[in-house]
Amino acid sequence: MPFYKHHVFFCTNFREDGRKCCQHADAQAMRDHAKKRCKALGIHGQGAVRINNAGCLDRCEEGPIIVVYPGETWYTYVDKQDIDEIIDEHLVNGRVVERLKI
């Protein structure tokens, strides 16, 4: 059994040169929201879900970006409702959210 059922990486990269980056979409706040929500649902920690920051995932033009392992499922999102949908559908119920997948 893996240490975590799901490992979620949020790109929180900030590019100082003005190019598009995930932090322009408030990625750190979205990551913090996801971690808080997973804790509230009781699905955070060993054997469950781990939410992490990631440096640049090199897909900023498609961003903001998160990737969920296992399965290497890449998502984009717009707001907290999208993050909640990914949590509810993918992390809790094991269903990929096709409309957010990239």
ZIKA-V307266 format. One line per field, one symbol per residue. phi: phi as a letter, one per 20 degrees, with the letter a starting at -180 (. if undefined). burial: b if it has 9 or more other ideal C-beta (glycine too) atoms within 8 Angstrom, else e. A space follows every 10 residues. Layout:
phi=???
burial=???
//
This chain:
phi=.ffcfccddd fcfcdfenfg bfffdmgfff ffffffffff emddogmcdc dcfcffemcg fdefcccddf oleecdbdbf ffffffffee fedmdfegfd fc
burial=eeebebbbbb bbbebeeeee bbbebebbeb bebbbebbee beebeeebbb beebebbebb eebbbbbbbe eebbbbbeee ebbbbbbbbb bbeeeebeeb be
//
